[in-house]
Structure formats: structure tokens, C-alpha cells
Amino acid sequence: MANNKVRVVIPQNADEYLILIDRIIAQEDKLPPNGMLNATELQQLKDLREEAHKANKEKGDYERRAEEKTRARDLAFGRAKGQGVNTPNTCEYLVTKVRDKALADNKTNPKALGAWGFEVDDSPRSGDEPPTP
């Protein structure tokens, strides 16, 4: 009688799945012609494994490059750790400088900052009490 409580785990993680495929290929290479796969299927698995391995490696390379580019972007923005609106030679520094100067020049009409692309929200903040009549 079969044991219905047995689970055979197939990894979801790509690296672990490639390891399992490598082990299957190694075992099948030892068993011909008595393996679980015929020669055509085994070759197909080997070819697919190579394709998957190459794509997985490239994915890792792209992720590393994306992380590097994200760090470079954040440094230029002035949003990296330790940076802020007072960090010279960053977007945050220059954008807030434009905002502050434009606000100073348009004290009675802050909506004028819209000309620079700023979104000006003059609605009351939640929790603010409305002015007394």
C-alpha cells in the first residue's frame, strides 16, 4: 500500500532548482537505457537546463547592475543615506532651492510654483482646525 503522507519537494528557488536538475541529469547519465527519461528527453532537459542557467546568471548580473544604478541615482538625487536637502551638488539641494526662492518671490500666490512643475496643495491638513469665523 502506498504511503499517502509522503511529500516530494521540488524547489521554487531558481538556484536550488538548477541543483536538483543537475542531480537528475547526473543520475540519468548513469542509468541509460534504464533511466526515467529516454535519450531525447534527457538531451532536452540538458538543453533547457543550459538555457535556464544562462538566463539565471544574466538575471543576477542585471540585479547587481540595477542595484549599482539605483545607488548612483539616489546619490544624484541627494536621497542616499546621510544626504538631504542641504547636500550641495544634488537634485534635492537644487530643487528645494528653487522651491524656497519661488515661494519667497510669490508669498501671496504660492500656486505660481505650478509654473515650475510643483504641485501646490493649499487644502487644510487633516487634524488642522478650521479658522474660527
N, CA, C and O atoms as CSV, one atom per row, in Angstrom:
chain,resi,resn,atom,element,x,y,z
A,1,MET,N,N,0.842,-1.172,0.000
A,1,MET,CA,C,0.000,0.000,0.000
A,1,MET,C,C,0.888,1.236,0.000
A,1,MET,O,O,1.883,1.296,0.723
A,2,ALA,N,N,0.527,2.215,-0.810
A,2,ALA,CA,C,1.316,3.439,-0.943
A,2,ALA,C,C,1.129,4.327,0.278
A,2,ALA,O,O,0.045,4.399,0.857
A,3,ASN,N,N,2.192,4.988,0.649
A,3,ASN,CA,C,2.143,5.936,1.758
A,3,ASN,C,C,1.701,7.281,1.197
A,3,ASN,O,O,2.453,7.927,0.467
A,4,ASN,N,N,0.495,7.704,1.529
A,4,ASN,CA,C,-0.049,8.951,1.003
A,4,ASN,C,C,0.461,10.178,1.746
A,4,ASN,O,O,0.088,11.300,1.403
A,5,LYS,N,N,1.303,9.989,2.752
A,5,LYS,CA,C,1.790,11.120,3.541
A,5,LYS,C,C,3.171,11.580,3.101
A,5,LYS,O,O,3.774,12.436,3.748
A,6,VAL,N,N,3.671,11.029,2.021
A,6,VAL,CA,C,4.993,11.394,1.524
A,6,VAL,C,C,4.876,12.627,0.642
A,6,VAL,O,O,3.986,12.732,-0.202
A,7,ARG,N,N,5.784,13.540,0.859
A,7,ARG,CA,C,5.868,14.730,0.012
A,7,ARG,C,C,7.226,14.737,-0.657
A,7,ARG,O,O,8.251,14.532,-0.006
A,8,VAL,N,N,7.231,14.966,-1.927
A,8,VAL,CA,C,8.486,15.130,-2.651
A,8,VAL,C,C,8.575,16.597,-3.036
A,8,VAL,O,O,7.758,17.100,-3.808
A,9,VAL,N,N,9.566,17.269,-2.498
A,9,VAL,CA,C,9.682,18.721,-2.656
A,9,VAL,C,C,10.458,19.053,-3.923
A,9,VAL,O,O,11.548,18.536,-4.167
A,10,ILE,N,N,9.863,19.929,-4.718
A,10,ILE,CA,C,10.556,20.495,-5.878
A,10,ILE,C,C,10.790,21.963,-5.550
A,10,ILE,O,O,9.835,22.721,-5.380
A,11,PRO,N,N,12.055,22.370,-5.460
A,11,PRO,CA,C,12.363,23.746,-5.035
A,11,PRO,C,C,11.764,24.805,-5.954
A,11,PRO,O,O,11.690,24.624,-7.169
A,12,GLN,N,N,11.340,25.908,-5.354
A,12,GLN,CA,C,10.850,27.058,-6.100
A,12,GLN,C,C,11.986,28.039,-6.388
A,12,GLN,O,O,11.932,28.784,-7.366
A,13,ASN,N,N,13.008,28.038,-5.541
A,13,ASN,CA,C,14.172,28.898,-5.732
A,13,ASN,C,C,14.941,28.427,-6.965
A,13,ASN,O,O,15.238,27.240,-7.099
A,14,ALA,N,N,15.261,29.351,-7.857
A,14,ALA,CA,C,15.899,29.009,-9.125
A,14,ALA,C,C,17.246,28.303,-8.937
A,14,ALA,O,O,17.523,27.319,-9.624
A,15,ASP,N,N,18.077,28.787,-8.025
A,15,ASP,CA,C,19.392,28.169,-7.815
A,15,ASP,C,C,19.251,26.742,-7.295
A,15,ASP,O,O,19.957,25.839,-7.744
A,16,GLU,N,N,18.349,26.546,-6.360
A,16,GLU,CA,C,18.126,25.203,-5.816
A,16,GLU,C,C,17.516,24.279,-6.862
A,16,GLU,O,O,17.820,23.087,-6.895
A,17,TYR,N,N,16.655,24.828,-7.716
A,17,TYR,CA,C,16.033,24.042,-8.777
A,17,TYR,C,C,17.093,23.586,-9.782
A,17,TYR,O,O,17.055,22.449,-10.251
A,18,LEU,N,N,18.038,24.472,-10.112
A,18,LEU,CA,C,19.132,24.091,-11.013
A,18,LEU,C,C,19.981,22.970,-10.410
A,18,LEU,O,O,20.431,22.076,-11.126
A,19,ILE,N,N,20.197,23.019,-9.105
A,19,ILE,CA,C,20.952,21.955,-8.436
A,19,ILE,C,C,20.216,20.633,-8.563
A,19,ILE,O,O,20.826,19.603,-8.853
A,20,LEU,N,N,18.895,20.658,-8.345
A,20,LEU,CA,C,18.100,19.437,-8.491
A,20,LEU,C,C,18.193,18.920,-9.922
A,20,LEU,O,O,18.375,17.720,-10.130
A,21,ILE,N,N,18.073,19.795,-10.900
A,21,ILE,CA,C,18.163,19.371,-12.302
A,21,ILE,C,C,19.531,18.757,-12.582
A,21,ILE,O,O,19.623,17.744,-13.276
A,22,ASP,N,N,20.590,19.357,-12.052
A,22,ASP,CA,C,21.941,18.801,-12.228
A,22,ASP,C,C,22.035,17.391,-11.646
A,22,ASP,O,O,22.647,16.506,-12.245
A,23,ARG,N,N,21.434,17.191,-10.492
A,23,ARG,CA,C,21.465,15.863,-9.862
A,23,ARG,C,C,20.667,14.849,-10.683
A,23,ARG,O,O,21.071,13.694,-10.825
A,24,ILE,N,N,19.536,15.294,-11.216
A,24,ILE,CA,C,18.731,14.397,-12.057
A,24,ILE,C,C,19.519,14.008,-13.302
A,24,ILE,O,O,19.538,12.838,-13.684
A,25,ILE,N,N,20.159,14.969,-13.929
A,25,ILE,CA,C,20.952,14.695,-15.131
A,25,ILE,C,C,22.081,13.729,-14.804
A,25,ILE,O,O,22.323,12.780,-15.551
A,26,ALA,N,N,22.778,13.964,-13.688
A,26,ALA,CA,C,23.876,13.070,-13.297
A,26,ALA,C,C,23.369,11.646,-13.084
A,26,ALA,O,O,24.008,10.688,-13.519
A,27,GLN,N,N,22.238,11.506,-12.425
A,27,GLN,CA,C,21.677,10.178,-12.179
A,27,GLN,C,C,21.230,9.530,-13.489
A,27,GLN,O,O,21.488,8.347,-13.714
A,28,GLU,N,N,20.570,10.288,-14.346
A,28,GLU,CA,C,20.100,9.746,-15.625
A,28,GLU,C,C,21.276,9.345,-16.515
A,28,GLU,O,O,21.181,8.369,-17.260
A,29,ASP,N,N,22.398,10.097,-16.443
A,29,ASP,CA,C,23.575,9.750,-17.236
A,29,ASP,C,C,24.163,8.405,-16.816
A,29,ASP,O,O,24.809,7.738,-17.624
A,30,LYS,N,N,23.952,8.001,-15.571
A,30,LYS,CA,C,24.461,6.723,-15.067
A,30,LYS,C,C,23.592,5.540,-15.485
A,30,LYS,O,O,24.060,4.401,-15.488
A,31,LEU,N,N,22.347,5.794,-15.835
A,31,LEU,CA,C,21.366,4.721,-15.987
A,31,LEU,C,C,20.966,4.321,-17.402
A,31,LEU,O,O,20.150,3.409,-17.531
A,32,PRO,N,N,21.466,4.919,-18.458
A,32,PRO,CA,C,20.896,4.562,-19.752
A,32,PRO,C,C,21.070,3.074,-20.035
A,32,PRO,O,O,22.095,2.518,-19.642
A,33,PRO,N,N,20.176,2.427,-20.660
A,33,PRO,CA,C,18.903,2.904,-21.190
A,33,PRO,C,C,17.761,2.727,-20.186
A,33,PRO,O,O,16.590,2.769,-20.564
A,34,ASN,N,N,18.097,2.532,-18.920
A,34,ASN,CA,C,17.071,2.214,-17.923
A,34,ASN,C,C,16.668,3.412,-17.062
A,34,ASN,O,O,16.087,3.221,-15.994
A,35,GLY,N,N,16.955,4.619,-17.489
A,35,GLY,CA,C,16.605,5.801,-16.715
A,35,GLY,C,C,15.124,6.141,-16.831
A,35,GLY,O,O,14.365,5.451,-17.511
A,36,MET,N,N,14.740,7.185,-16.175
A,36,MET,CA,C,13.352,7.648,-16.216
A,36,MET,C,C,13.060,8.387,-17.521
A,36,MET,O,O,11.911,8.464,-17.956
A,37,LEU,N,N,14.117,8.933,-18.147
A,37,LEU,CA,C,13.955,9.686,-19.382
A,37,LEU,C,C,14.620,8.941,-20.529
A,37,LEU,O,O,15.659,8.308,-20.343
A,38,ASN,N,N,14.020,9.015,-21.724
A,38,ASN,CA,C,14.697,8.440,-22.879
A,38,ASN,C,C,15.790,9.416,-23.321
A,38,ASN,O,O,15.884,10.522,-22.789
A,39,ALA,N,N,16.601,9.019,-24.271
A,39,ALA,CA,C,17.753,9.822,-24.691
A,39,ALA,C,C,17.326,11.203,-25.188
A,39,ALA,O,O,17.997,12.193,-24.900
A,40,THR,N,N,16.232,11.281,-25.920
A,40,THR,CA,C,15.753,12.567,-26.441
A,40,THR,C,C,15.310,13.482,-25.302
A,40,THR,O,O,15.625,14.672,-25.295
A,41,GLU,N,N,14.583,12.925,-24.346
A,41,GLU,CA,C,14.109,13.722,-23.210
A,41,GLU,C,C,15.268,14.190,-22.345
A,41,GLU,O,O,15.272,15.325,-21.867
A,42,LEU,N,N,16.262,13.312,-22.140
A,42,LEU,CA,C,17.429,13.695,-21.350
A,42,LEU,C,C,18.185,14.834,-22.029
A,42,LEU,O,O,18.609,15.776,-21.358
A,43,GLN,N,N,18.359,14.762,-23.341
A,43,GLN,CA,C,19.040,15.836,-24.061
A,43,GLN,C,C,18.225,17.123,-23.978
A,43,GLN,O,O,18.788,18.209,-23.840
A,44,GLN,N,N,16.908,17.003,-24.061
A,44,GLN,CA,C,16.048,18.180,-23.944
A,44,GLN,C,C,16.212,18.821,-22.567
A,44,GLN,O,O,16.296,20.044,-22.457
A,45,LEU,N,N,16.259,17.995,-21.510
A,45,LEU,CA,C,16.457,18.519,-20.155
A,45,LEU,C,C,17.806,19.216,-20.041
A,45,LEU,O,O,17.903,20.275,-19.421
A,46,LYS,N,N,18.831,18.646,-20.622
A,46,LYS,CA,C,20.159,19.262,-20.590
A,46,LYS,C,C,20.155,20.608,-21.310
A,46,LYS,O,O,20.721,21.581,-20.812
A,47,ASP,N,N,19.524,20.666,-22.471
A,47,ASP,CA,C,19.465,21.920,-23.232
A,47,ASP,C,C,18.673,22.986,-22.472
A,47,ASP,O,O,19.088,24.142,-22.396
A,48,LEU,N,N,17.542,22.590,-21.919
A,48,LEU,CA,C,16.723,23.532,-21.154
A,48,LEU,C,C,17.452,24.006,-19.902
A,48,LEU,O,O,17.340,25.167,-19.509
A,49,ARG,N,N,18.199,23.098,-19.281
A,49,ARG,CA,C,18.980,23.451,-18.089
A,49,ARG,C,C,20.014,24.507,-18.437
A,49,ARG,O,O,20.208,25.455,-17.676
A,50,GLU,N,N,20.687,24.358,-19.586
A,50,GLU,CA,C,21.689,25.336,-20.005
A,50,GLU,C,C,21.040,26.696,-20.253
A,50,GLU,O,O,21.575,27.729,-19.850
A,51,GLU,N,N,19.896,26.690,-20.912
A,51,GLU,CA,C,19.174,27.932,-21.180
A,51,GLU,C,C,18.760,28.607,-19.871
A,51,GLU,O,O,18.932,29.815,-19.708
A,52,ALA,N,N,18.222,27.829,-18.952
A,52,ALA,CA,C,17.786,28.371,-17.664
A,52,ALA,C,C,18.972,28.886,-16.854
A,52,ALA,O,O,18.891,29.947,-16.234
A,53,HIS,N,N,20.071,28.136,-16.859
A,53,HIS,CA,C,21.270,28.538,-16.114
A,53,HIS,C,C,21.806,29.873,-16.644
A,53,HIS,O,O,22.139,30.770,-15.869
A,54,LYS,N,N,21.884,29.991,-17.963
A,54,LYS,CA,C,22.384,31.228,-18.567
A,54,LYS,C,C,21.468,32.402,-18.218
A,54,LYS,O,O,21.946,33.473,-17.843
A,55,ALA,N,N,20.166,32.206,-18.340
A,55,ALA,CA,C,19.213,33.281,-18.028
A,55,ALA,C,C,19.283,33.661,-16.555
A,55,ALA,O,O,19.196,34.840,-16.212
A,56,ASN,N,N,19.438,32.672,-15.684
A,56,ASN,CA,C,19.522,32.932,-14.248
A,56,ASN,C,C,20.785,33.721,-13.909
A,56,ASN,O,O,20.754,34.618,-13.068
A,57,LYS,N,N,21.890,33.386,-14.563
A,57,LYS,CA,C,23.137,34.117,-14.339
A,57,LYS,C,C,23.001,35.559,-14.820
A,57,LYS,O,O,23.419,36.488,-14.128
A,58,GLU,N,N,22.420,35.748,-16.002
A,58,GLU,CA,C,22.222,37.095,-16.526
A,58,GLU,C,C,21.299,37.906,-15.616
A,58,GLU,O,O,21.517,39.098,-15.400
A,59,LYS,N,N,20.272,37.251,-15.088
A,59,LYS,CA,C,19.350,37.923,-14.164
A,59,LYS,C,C,20.126,38.450,-12.958
A,59,LYS,O,O,19.921,39.587,-12.533
A,60,GLY,N,N,21.010,37.629,-12.411
A,60,GLY,CA,C,21.826,38.058,-11.274
A,60,GLY,C,C,22.711,39.233,-11.625
A,60,GLY,O,O,22.871,40.157,-10.827
A,61,ASP,N,N,23.292,39.201,-12.829
A,61,ASP,CA,C,24.132,40.311,-13.281
A,61,ASP,C,C,23.307,41.587,-13.413
A,61,ASP,O,O,23.744,42.664,-13.007
A,62,TYR,N,N,22.105,41.458,-13.987
A,62,TYR,CA,C,21.222,42.628,-14.145
A,62,TYR,C,C,20.803,43.180,-12.783
A,62,TYR,O,O,20.730,44.395,-12.601
A,63,GLU,N,N,20.531,42.300,-11.835
A,63,GLU,CA,C,20.140,42.763,-10.498
A,63,GLU,C,C,21.274,43.540,-9.841
A,63,GLU,O,O,21.041,44.576,-9.219
A,64,ARG,N,N,22.502,43.040,-9.979
A,64,ARG,CA,C,23.660,43.751,-9.412
A,64,ARG,C,C,23.824,45.115,-10.085
A,64,ARG,O,O,24.078,46.116,-9.414
A,65,ARG,N,N,23.680,45.151,-11.403
A,65,ARG,CA,C,23.794,46.429,-12.120
A,65,ARG,C,C,22.666,47.372,-11.719
A,65,ARG,O,O,22.880,48.575,-11.571
A,66,ALA,N,N,21.464,46.823,-11.543
A,66,ALA,CA,C,20.328,47.658,-11.140
A,66,ALA,C,C,20.577,48.262,-9.762
A,66,ALA,O,O,20.248,49.424,-9.524
A,67,GLU,N,N,21.157,47.476,-8.852
A,67,GLU,CA,C,21.477,47.999,-7.522
A,67,GLU,C,C,22.508,49.114,-7.611
A,67,GLU,O,O,22.385,50.132,-6.930
A,68,GLU,N,N,23.523,48.927,-8.448
A,68,GLU,CA,C,24.548,49.964,-8.622
A,68,GLU,C,C,23.926,51.233,-9.211
A,68,GLU,O,O,24.222,52.340,-8.762
A,69,LYS,N,N,23.078,51.069,-10.202
A,69,LYS,CA,C,22.436,52.219,-10.832
A,69,LYS,C,C,21.482,52.912,-9.859
A,69,LYS,O,O,21.359,54.137,-9.882
A,70,THR,N,N,20.817,52.150,-9.019
A,70,THR,CA,C,19.925,52.735,-8.015
A,70,THR,C,C,20.730,53.569,-7.030
A,70,THR,O,O,20.309,54.662,-6.653
A,71,ARG,N,N,21.895,53.055,-6.608
A,71,ARG,CA,C,22.760,53.824,-5.706
A,71,ARG,C,C,23.228,55.114,-6.375
A,71,ARG,O,O,23.232,56.172,-5.745
A,72,ALA,N,N,23.625,55.033,-7.655
A,72,ALA,CA,C,24.076,56.227,-8.382
A,72,ALA,C,C,22.938,57.235,-8.513
A,72,ALA,O,O,23.145,58.437,-8.350
A,73,ARG,N,N,21.735,56.740,-8.807
A,73,ARG,CA,C,20.576,57.625,-8.918
A,73,ARG,C,C,20.304,58.321,-7.596
A,73,ARG,O,O,20.107,59.535,-7.553
A,74,ASP,N,N,20.293,57.543,-6.512
A,74,ASP,CA,C,19.996,58.117,-5.204
A,74,ASP,C,C,21.048,59.131,-4.772
A,74,ASP,O,O,20.718,60.122,-4.120
A,75,LEU,N,N,22.313,58.896,-5.127
A,75,LEU,CA,C,23.367,59.870,-4.828
A,75,LEU,C,C,23.123,61.163,-5.596
A,75,LEU,O,O,23.255,62.248,-5.031
A,76,ALA,N,N,22.770,61.065,-6.873
A,76,ALA,CA,C,22.498,62.261,-7.674
A,76,ALA,C,C,21.272,62.993,-7.142
A,76,ALA,O,O,21.255,64.222,-7.074
A,77,PHE,N,N,20.248,62.233,-6.767
A,77,PHE,CA,C,19.046,62.855,-6.197
A,77,PHE,C,C,19.362,63.554,-4.877
A,77,PHE,O,O,18.752,64.572,-4.549
A,78,GLY,N,N,20.318,63.006,-4.119
A,78,GLY,CA,C,20.583,63.516,-2.771
A,78,GLY,C,C,19.744,62.786,-1.748
A,78,GLY,O,O,19.473,63.306,-0.666
A,79,ARG,N,N,19.330,61.567,-2.097
A,79,ARG,CA,C,18.470,60.779,-1.215
A,79,ARG,C,C,19.174,59.545,-0.660
A,79,ARG,O,O,18.531,58.661,-0.094
A,80,ALA,N,N,20.481,59.486,-0.820
A,80,ALA,CA,C,21.237,58.368,-0.260
A,80,ALA,C,C,21.423,58.604,1.238
A,80,ALA,O,O,21.224,59.714,1.732
A,81,LYS,N,N,21.798,57.571,1.934
A,81,LYS,CA,C,21.987,57.678,3.379
A,81,LYS,C,C,22.994,58.788,3.682
A,81,LYS,O,O,24.075,58.844,3.096
A,82,GLY,N,N,22.616,59.662,4.605
A,82,GLY,CA,C,23.484,60.756,5.008
A,82,GLY,C,C,23.311,62.018,4.175
A,82,GLY,O,O,23.893,63.055,4.492
A,83,GLN,N,N,22.522,61.939,3.121
A,83,GLN,CA,C,22.286,63.114,2.294
A,83,GLN,C,C,20.940,63.739,2.649
A,83,GLN,O,O,20.116,63.136,3.337
A,84,GLY,N,N,20.742,64.946,2.169
A,84,GLY,CA,C,19.483,65.625,2.398
A,84,GLY,C,C,19.425,66.909,1.598
A,84,GLY,O,O,20.211,67.117,0.674
A,85,VAL,N,N,18.496,67.758,1.960
A,85,VAL,CA,C,18.291,69.000,1.214
A,85,VAL,C,C,19.479,69.945,1.329
A,85,VAL,O,O,19.613,70.862,0.518
A,86,ASN,N,N,20.328,69.746,2.302
A,86,ASN,CA,C,21.489,70.622,2.486
A,86,ASN,C,C,22.770,70.044,1.902
A,86,ASN,O,O,23.854,70.572,2.150
A,87,THR,N,N,22.661,68.956,1.124
A,87,THR,CA,C,23.837,68.368,0.492
A,87,THR,C,C,24.038,69.038,-0.862
A,87,THR,O,O,23.246,68.824,-1.779
A,88,PRO,N,N,25.099,69.854,-1.000
A,88,PRO,CA,C,25.327,70.559,-2.267
A,88,PRO,C,C,25.526,69.588,-3.428
A,88,PRO,O,O,25.863,68.421,-3.228
A,89,ASN,N,N,25.314,70.085,-4.628
A,89,ASN,CA,C,25.522,69.316,-5.860
A,89,ASN,C,C,24.612,68.100,-5.956
A,89,ASN,O,O,25.007,67.062,-6.486
A,90,THR,N,N,23.393,68.230,-5.443
A,90,THR,CA,C,22.399,67.159,-5.578
A,90,THR,C,C,21.086,67.775,-6.069
A,90,THR,O,O,20.865,68.981,-5.964
A,91,CYS,N,N,20.248,66.935,-6.591
A,91,CYS,CA,C,18.923,67.396,-7.041
A,91,CYS,C,C,18.115,67.957,-5.880
A,91,CYS,O,O,17.463,68.990,-6.025
A,92,GLU,N,N,18.150,67.287,-4.728
A,92,GLU,CA,C,17.379,67.756,-3.576
A,92,GLU,C,C,17.773,69.184,-3.200
A,92,GLU,O,O,16.920,70.020,-2.905
A,93,TYR,N,N,19.068,69.443,-3.215
A,93,TYR,CA,C,19.568,70.767,-2.875
A,93,TYR,C,C,19.033,71.812,-3.858
A,93,TYR,O,O,18.524,72.858,-3.453
A,94,LEU,N,N,19.155,71.514,-5.146
A,94,LEU,CA,C,18.764,72.484,-6.163
A,94,LEU,C,C,17.249,72.624,-6.276
A,94,LEU,O,O,16.749,73.733,-6.463
A,95,VAL,N,N,16.516,71.526,-6.167
A,95,VAL,CA,C,15.051,71.594,-6.253
A,95,VAL,C,C,14.490,72.388,-5.079
A,95,VAL,O,O,13.611,73.231,-5.261
A,96,THR,N,N,14.996,72.122,-3.873
A,96,THR,CA,C,14.482,72.863,-2.718
A,96,THR,C,C,14.904,74.327,-2.779
A,96,THR,O,O,14.198,75.197,-2.270
A,97,LYS,N,N,16.050,74.604,-3.398
A,97,LYS,CA,C,16.469,75.997,-3.572
A,97,LYS,C,C,15.487,76.728,-4.485
A,97,LYS,O,O,15.085,77.855,-4.195
A,98,VAL,N,N,15.103,76.086,-5.586
A,98,VAL,CA,C,14.116,76.685,-6.492
A,98,VAL,C,C,12.796,76.875,-5.757
A,98,VAL,O,O,12.182,77.938,-5.842
A,99,ARG,N,N,12.359,75.846,-5.036
A,99,ARG,CA,C,11.101,75.947,-4.289
A,99,ARG,C,C,11.132,77.105,-3.304
A,99,ARG,O,O,10.209,77.919,-3.262
A,100,ASP,N,N,12.198,77.174,-2.509
A,100,ASP,CA,C,12.287,78.206,-1.479
A,100,ASP,C,C,12.338,79.615,-2.080
A,100,ASP,O,O,11.678,80.528,-1.583
A,101,LYS,N,N,13.124,79.789,-3.151
A,101,LYS,CA,C,13.203,81.111,-3.789
A,101,LYS,C,C,11.878,81.491,-4.438
A,101,LYS,O,O,11.435,82.634,-4.329
A,102,ALA,N,N,11.250,80.541,-5.109
A,102,ALA,CA,C,9.971,80.817,-5.760
A,102,ALA,C,C,8.893,81.134,-4.726
A,102,ALA,O,O,8.056,82.007,-4.953
A,103,LEU,N,N,8.909,80.431,-3.594
A,103,LEU,CA,C,7.956,80.742,-2.528
A,103,LEU,C,C,8.205,82.137,-1.968
A,103,LEU,O,O,7.262,82.883,-1.703
A,104,ALA,N,N,9.475,82.486,-1.791
A,104,ALA,CA,C,9.798,83.812,-1.261
A,104,ALA,C,C,9.343,84.909,-2.235
A,104,ALA,O,O,8.871,85.964,-1.809
A,105,ASP,N,N,9.485,84.659,-3.527
A,105,ASP,CA,C,9.091,85.652,-4.526
A,105,ASP,C,C,7.581,85.673,-4.758
A,105,ASP,O,O,7.062,86.628,-5.338
A,106,ASN,N,N,6.878,84.650,-4.320
A,106,ASN,CA,C,5.438,84.544,-4.573
A,106,ASN,C,C,4.677,84.282,-3.281
A,106,ASN,O,O,3.810,83.410,-3.230
A,107,LYS,N,N,5.004,85.045,-2.235
A,107,LYS,CA,C,4.387,84.830,-0.927
A,107,LYS,C,C,2.869,84.912,-0.976
A,107,LYS,O,O,2.188,84.161,-0.280
A,108,THR,N,N,2.340,85.800,-1.776
A,108,THR,CA,C,0.885,85.961,-1.815
A,108,THR,C,C,0.228,85.017,-2.816
A,108,THR,O,O,-0.997,84.903,-2.837
A,109,ASN,N,N,1.021,84.339,-3.646
A,109,ASN,CA,C,0.458,83.442,-4.643
A,109,ASN,C,C,1.329,82.186,-4.786
A,109,ASN,O,O,2.006,82.016,-5.800
A,110,PRO,N,N,1.315,81.307,-3.772
A,110,PRO,CA,C,2.162,80.111,-3.850
A,110,PRO,C,C,1.797,79.190,-5.011
A,110,PRO,O,O,2.620,78.380,-5.436
A,111,LYS,N,N,0.577,79.304,-5.528
A,111,LYS,CA,C,0.177,78.473,-6.675
A,111,LYS,C,C,1.048,78.773,-7.897
A,111,LYS,O,O,1.094,77.973,-8.830
A,112,ALA,N,N,1.738,79.915,-7.901
A,112,ALA,CA,C,2.620,80.272,-9.012
A,112,ALA,C,C,3.748,79.250,-9.176
A,112,ALA,O,O,4.355,79.163,-10.243
A,113,LEU,N,N,4.029,78.481,-8.126
A,113,LEU,CA,C,5.077,77.463,-8.219
A,113,LEU,C,C,4.701,76.358,-9.198
A,113,LEU,O,O,5.552,75.577,-9.622
A,114,GLY,N,N,3.426,76.299,-9.550
A,114,GLY,CA,C,2.986,75.336,-10.557
A,114,GLY,C,C,3.693,75.536,-11.877
A,114,GLY,O,O,3.848,74.583,-12.640
A,115,ALA,N,N,4.133,76.769,-12.173
A,115,ALA,CA,C,4.856,77.047,-13.415
A,115,ALA,C,C,6.166,76.271,-13.485
A,115,ALA,O,O,6.664,75.991,-14.575
A,116,TRP,N,N,6.723,75.923,-12.331
A,116,TRP,CA,C,7.959,75.132,-12.277
A,116,TRP,C,C,7.662,73.646,-12.174
A,116,TRP,O,O,8.585,72.832,-12.119
A,117,GLY,N,N,6.397,73.286,-12.148
A,117,GLY,CA,C,6.031,71.882,-12.063
A,117,GLY,C,C,5.706,71.405,-10.666
A,117,GLY,O,O,5.389,70.231,-10.475
A,118,PHE,N,N,5.778,72.288,-9.683
A,118,PHE,CA,C,5.447,71.899,-8.320
A,118,PHE,C,C,3.937,71.735,-8.185
A,118,PHE,O,O,3.157,72.475,-8.785
A,119,GLU,N,N,3.547,70.750,-7.384
A,119,GLU,CA,C,2.142,70.599,-7.031
A,119,GLU,C,C,1.929,71.364,-5.733
A,119,GLU,O,O,2.571,71.067,-4.725
A,120,VAL,N,N,1.052,72.324,-5.749
A,120,VAL,CA,C,0.808,73.163,-4.578
A,120,VAL,C,C,-0.543,72.765,-4.002
A,120,VAL,O,O,-1.577,72.924,-4.651
A,121,ASP,N,N,-0.527,72.250,-2.785
A,121,ASP,CA,C,-1.747,71.809,-2.123
A,121,ASP,C,C,-2.043,72.775,-0.992
A,121,ASP,O,O,-1.313,72.823,-0.002
A,122,ASP,N,N,-3.106,73.539,-1.137
A,122,ASP,CA,C,-3.463,74.501,-0.096
A,122,ASP,C,C,-4.677,74.044,0.710
A,122,ASP,O,O,-5.279,74.829,1.441
A,123,SER,N,N,-5.028,72.766,0.568
A,123,SER,CA,C,-6.142,72.251,1.374
A,123,SER,C,C,-5.654,72.053,2.808
A,123,SER,O,O,-4.474,71.787,3.038
A,124,PRO,N,N,-6.579,72.185,3.782
A,124,PRO,CA,C,-6.155,72.031,5.177
A,124,PRO,C,C,-5.680,70.608,5.440
A,124,PRO,O,O,-6.221,69.647,4.894
A,125,ARG,N,N,-4.676,70.491,6.271
A,125,ARG,CA,C,-4.167,69.174,6.660
A,125,ARG,C,C,-5.168,68.515,7.582
A,125,ARG,O,O,-5.885,69.191,8.320
A,126,SER,N,N,-5.215,67.208,7.540
A,126,SER,CA,C,-6.123,66.520,8.455
A,126,SER,C,C,-5.657,66.794,9.881
A,126,SER,O,O,-4.461,66.755,10.169
A,127,GLY,N,N,-6.587,67.066,10.750
A,127,GLY,CA,C,-6.254,67.382,12.135
A,127,GLY,C,C,-6.139,68.875,12.373
A,127,GLY,O,O,-6.199,69.326,13.516
A,128,ASP,N,N,-5.974,69.656,11.296
A,128,ASP,CA,C,-5.942,71.102,11.462
A,128,ASP,C,C,-7.350,71.604,11.776
A,128,ASP,O,O,-8.335,71.144,11.198
A,129,GLU,N,N,-7.418,72.526,12.673
A,129,GLU,CA,C,-8.716,73.088,12.989
A,129,GLU,C,C,-9.059,74.177,11.971
A,129,GLU,O,O,-8.199,74.968,11.584
A,130,PRO,N,N,-10.312,74.210,11.545
A,130,PRO,CA,C,-10.687,75.281,10.610
A,130,PRO,C,C,-10.628,76.612,11.326
A,130,PRO,O,O,-10.829,76.673,12.539
A,131,PRO,N,N,-10.354,77.687,10.587
A,131,PRO,CA,C,-10.269,79.006,11.227
A,131,PRO,C,C,-11.633,79.390,11.839
A,131,PRO,O,O,-12.691,79.075,11.295
A,132,THR,N,N,-11.565,80.056,12.946
A,132,THR,CA,C,-12.810,80.494,13.588
A,132,THR,C,C,-13.392,81.670,12.839
A,132,THR,O,O,-12.655,82.548,12.392
A,133,PRO,N,N,-14.716,81.698,12.695
A,133,PRO,CA,C,-15.346,82.785,11.937
A,133,PRO,C,C,-15.316,84.102,12.669
A,133,PRO,O,O,-15.809,85.106,12.154
